[in-house]
C-alpha cells in the first residue's frame, strides 16, 4: 500500500484520477485507490510489478500537477481499523495475527451501545 497526494488546490473526481493514472501506470492487474480526504488517497497494488512501476518509475503527473507516492508502512493496521469502524467506534486492536488455514485473523474491540430490547420496560 502507498499514500498518494496530488499537489493541487483544484478539485477533481476520484474516477478521473483512477482512469488517468491506471492508463499512465499501464497496470497489469487491478490497482485499488481509496480517497482518504481531498487530494489524499490510499493505493493498493495487487501485483509486485505494478507496485514497482508505480513507486519507482515516477515522477507522475495528473493534470499537470505532481502526484507524490509514499509507501504506507502501517497498512495492515489501517485496513483493520477501516473495517472495524464500519461496526462502531474502534477501541484497542490486537495486531498479533491469529494464523489459520483460511488466513490471518485479528482481534478488534469496538464500542457497542447496549439498549433495552424493544417492547420491554426497564
MMTF fields as JSON, N, C-alpha, C and O atoms, coordinates in Angstrom:
{
  "mmtfVersion": "1.0.0",
  "mmtfProducer": "UNKNOWN",
  "numBonds": 487,
  "numAtoms": 488,
  "numGroups": 122,
  "numChains": 1,
  "numModels": 1,
  "chainsPerModel": [1],
  "groupsPerChain": [122],
  "chainIdList": ["A"],
  "bondAtomList": [4, 2, 8, 6, 12, 10, 16, 14, 20, 18, 24, 22, 28, 26, 32, 30, 36, 34, 40, 38, 44, 42, 48, 46, 52, 50, 56, 54, 60, 58, 64, 62, 68, 66, 72, 70, 76, 74, 80, 78, 84, 82, 88, 86, 92, 90, 96, 94, 100, 98, 104, 102, 108, 106, 112, 110, 116, 114, 120, 118, 124, 122, 128, 126, 132, 130, 136, 134, 140, 138, 144, 142, 148, 146, 152, 150, 156, 154, 160, 158, 164, 162, 168, 166, 172, 170, 176, 174, 180, 178, 184, 182, 188, 186, 192, 190, 196, 194, 200, 198, 204, 202, 208, 206, 212, 210, 216, 214, 220, 218, 224, 222, 228, 226, 232, 230, 236, 234, 240, 238, 244, 242, 248, 246, 252, 250, 256, 254, 260, 258, 264, 262, 268, 266, 272, 270, 276, 274, 280, 278, 284, 282, 288, 286, 292, 290, 296, 294, 300, 298, 304, 302, 308, 306, 312, 310, 316, 314, 320, 318, 324, 322, 328, 326, 332, 330, 336, 334, 340, 338, 344, 342, 348, 346, 352, 350, 356, 354, 360, 358, 364, 362, 368, 366, 372, 370, 376, 374, 380, 378, 384, 382, 388, 386, 392, 390, 396, 394, 400, 398, 404, 402, 408, 406, 412, 410, 416, 414, 420, 418, 424, 422, 428, 426, 432, 430, 436, 434, 440, 438, 444, 442, 448, 446, 452, 450, 456, 454, 460, 458, 464, 462, 468, 466, 472, 470, 476, 474, 480, 478, 484, 482],
  "bondOrderList": [1, 1, 1, 1, 1, 1, 1, 1, 1, 1, 1, 1, 1, 1, 1, 1, 1, 1, 1, 1, 1, 1, 1, 1, 1, 1, 1, 1, 1, 1, 1, 1, 1, 1, 1, 1, 1, 1, 1, 1, 1, 1, 1, 1, 1, 1, 1, 1, 1, 1, 1, 1, 1, 1, 1, 1, 1, 1, 1, 1, 1, 1, 1, 1, 1, 1, 1, 1, 1, 1, 1, 1, 1, 1, 1, 1, 1, 1, 1, 1, 1, 1, 1, 1, 1, 1, 1, 1, 1, 1, 1, 1, 1, 1, 1, 1, 1, 1, 1, 1, 1, 1, 1, 1, 1, 1, 1, 1, 1, 1, 1, 1, 1, 1, 1, 1, 1, 1, 1, 1, 1],
  "groupList": [{"groupName": "UNK", "atomNameList": ["N", "CA", "C", "O"], "elementList": ["N", "C", "C", "O"], "formalChargeList": [0, 0, 0, 0], "bondAtomList": [1, 0, 2, 1, 3, 2], "bondOrderList": [1, 1, 2], "singleLetterCode": "X", "chemCompType": "L-PEPTIDE LINKING"}],
  "groupTypeList": [0, 0, 0, 0, 0, 0, 0, 0, 0, 0, 0, 0, 0, 0, 0, 0, 0, 0, 0, 0, 0, 0, 0, 0, 0, 0, 0, 0, 0, 0, 0, 0, 0, 0, 0, 0, 0, 0, 0, 0, 0, 0, 0, 0, 0, 0, 0, 0, 0, 0, 0, 0, 0, 0, 0, 0, 0, 0, 0, 0, 0, 0, 0, 0, 0, 0, 0, 0, 0, 0, 0, 0, 0, 0, 0, 0, 0, 0, 0, 0, 0, 0, 0, 0, 0, 0, 0, 0, 0, 0, 0, 0, 0, 0, 0, 0, 0, 0, 0, 0, 0, 0, 0, 0, 0, 0, 0, 0, 0, 0, 0, 0, 0, 0, 0, 0, 0, 0, 0, 0, 0, 0],
  "groupIdList": [1, 2, 3, 4, 5, 6, 7, 8, 9, 10, 11, 12, 13, 14, 15, 16, 17, 18, 19, 20, 21, 22, 23, 24, 25, 26, 27, 28, 29, 30, 31, 32, 33, 34, 35, 36, 37, 38, 39, 40, 41, 42, 43, 44, 45, 46, 47, 48, 49, 50, 51, 52, 53, 54, 55, 56, 57, 58, 59, 60, 61, 62, 63, 64, 65, 66, 67, 68, 69, 70, 71, 72, 73, 74, 75, 76, 77, 78, 79, 80, 81, 82, 83, 84, 85, 86, 87, 88, 89, 90, 91, 92, 93, 94, 95, 96, 97, 98, 99, 100, 101, 102, 103, 104, 105, 106, 107, 108, 109, 110, 111, 112, 113, 114, 115, 116, 117, 118, 119, 120, 121, 122],
  "secStructList": [7, 3, 3, 3, 3, 3, 7, 7, 1, 1, 7, 7, 7, 2, 2, 2, 2, 2, 2, 2, 2, 2, 2, 2, 2, 6, 7, 1, 1, 7, 3, 3, 3, 3, 3, 3, 3, 6, 6, 3, 3, 3, 3, 3, 3, 1, 1, 2, 2, 2, 2, 2, 2, 2, 2, 2, 1, 7, 7, 3, 3, 3, 6, 6, 3, 3, 3, 3, 3, 3, 3, 7, 6, 6, 2, 2, 2, 2, 2, 2, 2, 2, 2, 2, 6, 6, 6, 1, 3, 3, 3, 3, 3, 3, 3, 3, 3, 3, 3, 3, 6, 6, 3, 3, 3, 3, 3, 3, 3, 3, 3, 7, 7, 7, 7, 7, 7, 6, 6, 7, 7, 7],
  "xCoordList": [0.837, 0.0, 0.88, 2.032, 0.306, 1.037, 0.053, -1.128, 0.554, -0.213, 0.062, 1.194, -0.971, -0.833, -1.36, -2.456, -0.581, -1.003, -0.882, 0.194, -1.988, -1.986, -1.781, -2.599, -0.707, -0.359, -1.1, -0.556, -2.341, -3.169, -4.231, -4.599, -4.713, -5.828, -7.129, -8.207, -7.02, -8.204, -8.919, -8.285, -10.229, -10.989, -11.027, -10.938, -11.159, -11.234, -11.938, -12.012, -12.444, -13.137, -12.185, -11.215, -12.466, -11.635, -11.622, -10.585, -12.76, -12.844, -11.901, -11.292, -11.783, -10.876, -9.438, -8.654, -9.087, -7.732, -7.432, -6.383, -8.348, -8.139, -7.945, -7.002, -8.827, -8.728, -7.437, -6.769, -7.091, -5.877, -4.627, -3.755, -4.529, -3.312, -3.218, -2.115, -4.335, -4.288, -3.702, -2.905, -4.099, -3.581, -2.09, -1.306, -1.703, -0.296, 0.594, 1.699, 0.112, 0.907, 0.975, 1.927, 0.004, -0.018, -0.102, 0.613, -0.973, -1.086, -1.471, -2.351, -0.81, -1.143, -2.356, -3.117, -2.525, -3.633, -4.328, -3.948, -5.352, -6.141, -5.288, -4.448, -5.515, -4.927, -6.092, -6.899, -6.186, -7.286, -6.846, -5.757, -7.704, -7.423, -8.618, -9.752, -8.36, -9.395, -9.123, -8.015, -10.124, -9.951, -10.035, -11.022, -8.996, -8.966, -9.486, -10.235, -9.088, -9.548, -9.206, -8.514, -9.687, -9.4, -7.897, -7.07, -7.574, -6.207, -5.306, -4.107, -5.837, -5.051, -5.738, -6.918, -4.983, -5.547, -4.679, -3.495, -5.285, -4.553, -4.591, -5.665, -3.423, -3.299, -2.915, -2.084, -3.525, -3.145, -2.946, -3.88, -1.721, -1.404, -1.338, -0.73, -1.956, -2.042, -1.006, -0.998, -0.126, 0.898, 2.212, 2.261, 3.271, 4.545, 5.096, 5.675, 4.924, 5.399, 4.715, 5.362, 3.408, 2.681, 3.187, 3.407, 3.369, 3.854, 5.197, 5.377, 6.124, 7.441, 7.352, 8.013, 6.546, 6.394, 5.824, 6.318, 4.796, 4.154, 5.113, 5.189, 5.842, 6.694, 8.038, 8.603, 8.555, 9.923, 10.02, 11.033, 9.002, 9.121, 8.614, 8.573, 8.226, 7.737, 8.862, 9.944, 8.713, 7.547, 6.329, 6.444, 5.164, 3.918, 3.223, 3.352, 2.487, 1.715, 0.251, -0.078, -0.61, -2.05, -2.549, -2.49, -3.032, -3.494, -2.42, -2.707, -1.194, -0.029, 0.334, 1.028, -0.131, 0.2, 0.944, 0.673, 1.88, 2.673, 1.8, 0.935, 2.049, 1.385, 2.489, 3.33, 2.482, 3.518, 3.07, 1.926, 3.973, 3.674, 4.649, 5.832, 4.134, 4.951, 4.455, 3.261, 5.345, 4.901, 4.212, 4.653, 3.136, 2.386, 2.794, 2.43, 3.549, 4.147, 3.138, 3.298, 2.109, 1.177, -0.122, -1.209, -0.003, -1.166, -2.113, -3.329, -1.581, -2.418, -3.293, -4.493, -2.702, -3.448, -4.514, -5.631, -4.176, -5.129, -6.35, -7.485, -6.123, -7.223, -8.101, -9.326, -7.503, -8.263, -9.127, -10.303, -8.551, -9.297, -10.451, -11.549, -10.222, -11.273, -12.436, -13.6, -12.127, -13.177, -13.952, -15.182, -13.24, -13.887, -14.714, -15.734, -14.294, -15.034, -16.404, -17.257, -16.637, -17.961, -18.951, -20.163, -18.433, -19.298, -19.616, -20.778, -18.57, -18.735, -17.391, -16.429, -17.335, -16.088, -15.034, -15.299, -13.838, -12.768, -12.018, -11.589, -11.87, -11.081, -9.768, -9.405, -9.042, -7.738, -7.807, -8.759, -6.75, -6.606, -5.435, -4.359, -5.64, -4.565, -3.956, -4.536, -2.775, -2.163, -1.4, -0.773, -1.448, -0.849, -1.823, -2.865, -1.479, -2.364, -2.522, -1.584, -3.728, -4.018, -4.037, -5.002, -2.975, -2.935, -3.891, -3.983, -4.594, -5.463, -5.262, -4.536, -5.888, -5.776, -6.468, -6.218, -7.338, -8.053, -7.386, -7.883, -6.288, -5.617, -5.403, -5.566, -5.036, -4.791, -6.064, -6.844, -6.257, -7.366, -6.818, -5.786, -7.517, -7.101, -8.255, -9.425, -7.908, -8.918, -9.041, -8.055, -10.278, -10.537, -11.676, -12.689, -11.499, -12.539, -13.239, -12.587, -14.59, -15.373, -16.377, -16.755, -16.799, -17.787, -19.175, -19.47, -20.023, -21.397, -22.343, -22.1, -23.402, -24.386, -25.33, -25.964, -25.417, -26.342, -27.676, -27.752, -28.72, -30.03, -31.031, -30.866, -32.061, -33.143, -33.879, -34.213, -34.139, -34.862, -36.214, -36.868, -36.624, -37.903, -39.053, -39.035, -40.07, -41.249, -41.12, -42.08, -39.967, -39.836, -39.608, -39.178, -39.901, -39.706, -38.589, -38.434, -37.806, -36.688, -37.137, -36.31],
  "yCoordList": [-1.177, 0.0, 1.237, 1.21, 2.317, 3.582, 4.729, 4.609, 5.824, 7.049, 7.833, 7.866, 8.464, 9.295, 10.681, 10.819, 11.697, 13.076, 13.818, 13.871, 14.388, 15.179, 16.632, 17.194, 17.238, 18.599, 19.614, 20.148, 19.865, 20.846, 21.367, 20.7, 22.56, 23.122, 22.986, 23.263, 22.559, 22.382, 21.1, 20.119, 21.113, 19.901, 18.986, 19.445, 17.705, 16.711, 15.484, 15.297, 14.668, 13.449, 12.283, 12.159, 11.438, 10.248, 9.373, 8.81, 9.254, 8.43, 8.906, 8.097, 10.215, 10.782, 10.452, 10.081, 10.586, 10.251, 8.78, 8.446, 7.913, 6.471, 6.123, 5.414, 6.615, 6.294, 6.833, 6.138, 8.058, 8.674, 7.935, 7.637, 7.636, 7.016, 5.544, 5.049, 4.835, 3.433, 3.379, 2.495, 4.327, 4.381, 4.74, 4.129, 5.72, 6.138, 5.029, 4.806, 4.34, 3.288, 2.033, 1.262, 1.809, 0.592, -0.652, -1.625, -0.629, -1.725, -3.033, -3.067, -4.104, -5.437, -6.018, -6.796, -5.636, -6.134, -4.959, -3.802, -5.282, -4.249, -3.424, -3.962, -2.129, -1.222, -0.508, 0.127, -0.606, -0.006, 1.332, 1.448, 2.344, 3.664, 4.074, 4.084, 4.413, 4.805, 6.238, 6.551, 7.104, 8.503, 8.625, 8.21, 9.195, 9.411, 10.8, 10.972, 11.767, 13.15, 13.829, 13.239, 15.072, 15.702, 15.701, 16.123, 15.223, 15.154, 14.14, 14.101, 13.333, 12.311, 10.961, 10.812, 9.976, 8.669, 7.551, 7.741, 6.384, 5.177, 4.258, 3.943, 3.828, 2.982, 1.572, 1.39, 0.58, -0.812, -1.496, -1.621, -1.935, -2.683, -4.164, -4.527, -5.007, -6.435, -7.265, -8.492, -6.588, -7.267, -6.515, -5.298, -7.23, -6.602, -5.77, -4.708, -6.237, -5.477, -4.112, -3.109, -4.083, -2.816, -1.91, -0.717, -2.485, -1.722, -1.054, 0.138, -1.825, -1.268, -0.168, 0.862, -0.373, 0.636, 1.931, 3.018, 1.812, 2.988, 3.72, 4.949, 2.977, 3.603, 4.077, 5.046, 3.415, 3.711, 4.444, 5.095, 4.364, 4.948, 6.38, 6.94, 6.981, 8.371, 9.325, 8.85, 10.611, 11.252, 11.198, 11.162, 11.194, 11.109, 12.457, 13.235, 12.723, 13.96, 13.621, 12.681, 14.386, 14.291, 15.705, 16.56, 15.955, 17.282, 18.355, 19.444, 18.024, 18.907, 19.235, 20.217, 18.42, 18.582, 17.341, 16.228, 17.547, 16.423, 15.471, 15.89, 14.196, 13.15, 12.465, 11.765, 12.668, 12.136, 10.783, 10.631, 9.802, 8.483, 8.191, 8.524, 7.567, 7.216, 5.879, 5.735, 4.891, 3.611, 3.814, 4.622, 3.08, 3.158, 1.976, 0.835, 2.252, 1.197, 0.458, -0.738, 1.145, 0.553, 0.159, 0.362, -0.402, -0.693, -1.689, -1.507, -2.724, -3.76, -3.167, -3.436, -2.36, -1.717, -0.786, -0.734, -0.052, 0.869, 0.125, 0.528, -0.941, -1.706, -2.299, -2.265, -2.833, -3.417, -2.347, -2.581, -1.183, -0.089, 0.356, 0.602, 0.465, 0.876, -0.124, 0.277, -1.404, -2.419, -2.379, -2.409, -2.313, -2.312, -1.055, -1.106, 0.065, 1.316, 1.273, 2.105, 0.336, 0.181, -0.4, -0.244, -1.069, -1.654, -0.603, -0.384, 0.046, 1.033, 1.693, 1.509, 2.463, 3.121, 2.059, 1.111, 2.232, 1.251, 1.54, 2.667, 0.512, 0.567, -0.158, -0.265, -0.656, -1.287, -2.437, -3.217, -2.498, -3.559, -4.436, -3.93, -5.747, -6.701, -7.069, -7.849, -6.503, -6.726, -8.041, -8.313, -8.858, -10.189, -11.075, -11.475, -11.369, -12.144, -13.566, -14.169, -14.088, -15.482, -16.236, -16.123, -17.014, -17.734, -18.921, -19.66, -19.096, -20.257, -20.768, -20.159, -21.856, -22.394, -21.494, -21.617, -20.589, -19.674, -18.303, -17.429, -18.1, -16.801, -16.292, -17.034, -15.024, -14.42, -13.748, -13.188, -13.818, -13.14, -12.216, -12.498, -11.103, -10.123, -9.88, -9.982, -9.558, -9.235, -7.714, -6.998, -7.248, -5.819, -5.604, -6.302, -4.644, -4.313, -3.049, -2.065, -3.081, -1.91, -1.6, -2.478, -0.347, 0.083, -0.081, 0.497, -0.865, -1.055, -0.486, -0.627, 0.147, 0.703, -0.405, -1.059, -0.608, -1.597, -0.899, 0.066, -1.368, -0.745, -1.751, -2.963, -1.219, -2.073, -2.637, -1.887, -3.938, -4.521, -3.849, -3.466, -3.708, -3.055, -3.857, -5.088, -3.116, -3.776, -4.146, -4.652, -3.912, -4.201, -2.901, -1.907, -2.919, -1.726, -1.99, -3.104, -0.947, -1.068, -1.084, -1.182],
  "zCoordList": [0.0, 0.0, 0.0, 0.434, -0.497, -0.551, -0.388, -0.715, 0.114, 0.169, -1.098, -1.581, -1.639, -2.827, -2.483, -1.94, -2.799, -2.583, -3.901, -4.496, -4.356, -5.583, -5.178, -4.45, -5.639, -5.247, -6.112, -7.079, -5.745, -6.433, -5.477, -4.51, -5.762, -4.992, -5.768, -5.243, -7.017, -7.862, -7.471, -7.081, -7.577, -7.268, -8.496, -9.635, -8.239, -9.313, -8.752, -7.538, -9.631, -9.225, -9.079, -9.827, -8.119, -7.906, -9.151, -9.502, -9.821, -11.028, -12.12, -12.821, -12.261, -13.254, -12.91, -13.783, -11.629, -11.178, -11.448, -11.999, -11.063, -11.234, -12.711, -13.061, -13.572, -15.003, -15.608, -16.373, -15.271, -15.823, -15.371, -16.187, -14.08, -13.549, -13.94, -14.176, -14.016, -14.469, -15.876, -16.19, -16.718, -18.075, -18.074, -18.8, -17.268, -17.199, -16.641, -17.136, -15.616, -14.99, -15.847, -15.723, -16.7, -17.51, -16.644, -16.884, -15.633, -14.664, -15.33, -16.19, -14.93, -15.431, -14.717, -15.293, -13.467, -12.639, -11.977, -12.16, -11.206, -10.529, -9.568, -8.847, -9.57, -8.595, -7.934, -8.613, -6.622, -5.88, -5.303, -4.74, -5.449, -4.891, -4.044, -4.522, -2.78, -1.83, -1.377, -0.943, -1.474, -1.066, 0.445, 1.054, 1.052, 2.494, 2.841, 3.803, 2.065, 2.191, 0.865, 0.035, 0.652, -0.635, -0.963, -0.155, -2.149, -2.683, -1.98, -2.259, -1.093, -0.393, -0.545, -0.228, -1.037, -1.364, -0.821, -0.542, -0.675, -0.317, -1.526, -2.038, -1.983, -3.158, -2.727, -1.837, -3.362, -3.107, -4.451, -5.242, -4.697, -5.912, -5.54, -4.533, -6.344, -6.038, -6.783, -6.686, -7.532, -8.317, -8.12, -8.296, -7.758, -7.428, -8.589, -8.363, -9.818, -10.974, -11.075, -11.376, -10.823, -10.829, -9.712, -9.92, -8.526, -7.372, -7.685, -7.437, -8.225, -8.543, -9.588, -9.459, -10.618, -11.662, -11.077, -11.374, -10.255, -9.661, -8.73, -8.757, -7.912, -6.899, -7.456, -6.948, -8.483, -8.93, -10.26, -10.517, -11.115, -12.448, -12.553, -13.649, -11.43, -11.446, -11.738, -12.085, -11.632, -11.01, -11.93, -13.155, -11.294, -12.025, -12.021, -11.076, -13.087, -13.196, -13.42, -14.144, -12.799, -13.001, -13.268, -12.384, -14.462, -14.88, -14.648, -14.15, -15.019, -14.898, -13.449, -13.188, -12.516, -11.09, -10.615, -11.066, -9.704, -9.19, -8.381, -7.612, -8.574, -7.806, -7.003, -7.566, -5.703, -4.823, -4.271, -3.841, -4.284, -3.72, -2.588, -2.663, -1.549, -0.391, 0.147, 0.407, 0.324, 0.887, 2.234, 3.052, 2.453, 3.708, 4.564, 4.279, 5.61, 6.43, 7.308, 7.554, 7.779, 8.728, 8.037, 8.578, 6.847, 6.02, 6.679, 6.631, 7.283, 7.884, 8.977, 9.026, 9.858, 10.928, 10.365, 10.881, 9.308, 8.693, 8.162, 8.417, 7.437, 6.851, 7.944, 7.837, 8.975, 10.078, 10.737, 11.018, 10.982, 11.605, 10.717, 11.216, 9.412, 8.485, 8.5, 8.5, 8.513, 8.54, 9.858, 9.858, 10.967, 12.276, 12.503, 13.19, 11.939, 12.133, 11.47, 11.781, 10.573, 9.97, 10.976, 10.824, 12.002, 13.024, 14.079, 14.421, 14.594, 15.653, 15.934, 15.188, 17.017, 17.421, 17.745, 18.484, 17.18, 17.358, 18.656, 18.906, 19.466, 20.69, 20.402, 19.23, 21.382, 21.092, 20.08, 20.04, 19.268, 18.268, 18.685, 19.003, 18.684, 18.955, 17.606, 16.851, 17.302, 15.99, 15.887, 14.863, 16.937, 16.862, 16.083, 16.603, 14.859, 13.998, 14.499, 15.019, 14.332, 14.665, 13.336, 12.581, 13.037, 11.762, 11.757, 12.737, 10.658, 10.472, 9.053, 8.268, 8.73, 7.376, 6.352, 5.153, 6.815, 5.918, 5.829, 5.12, 6.521, 6.515, 7.93, 8.899, 8.044, 9.349, 9.861, 9.09, 11.189, 11.839, 12.904, 13.512, 13.13, 14.121, 15.085, 14.715, 16.322, 17.331, 17.41, 17.582, 17.28, 17.351, 18.341, 18.301, 19.216, 20.182, 19.701, 19.351, 19.683, 19.294, 20.4, 21.176, 20.461, 21.461, 20.853, 19.806, 21.502, 21.06, 22.109, 23.308, 21.672, 22.591, 23.035, 22.207, 24.333, 24.879, 25.096, 25.858, 24.444, 24.548, 25.083, 24.943, 25.693, 26.191, 24.982, 24.065, 24.959, 23.827, 23.634, 24.604, 22.396, 22.118, 22.705, 22.722, 23.194, 23.735, 25.198, 25.779, 25.82, 27.252, 27.987, 27.403, 29.267, 30.082, 31.067, 31.57, 31.34, 32.257, 33.686, 34.592]
}
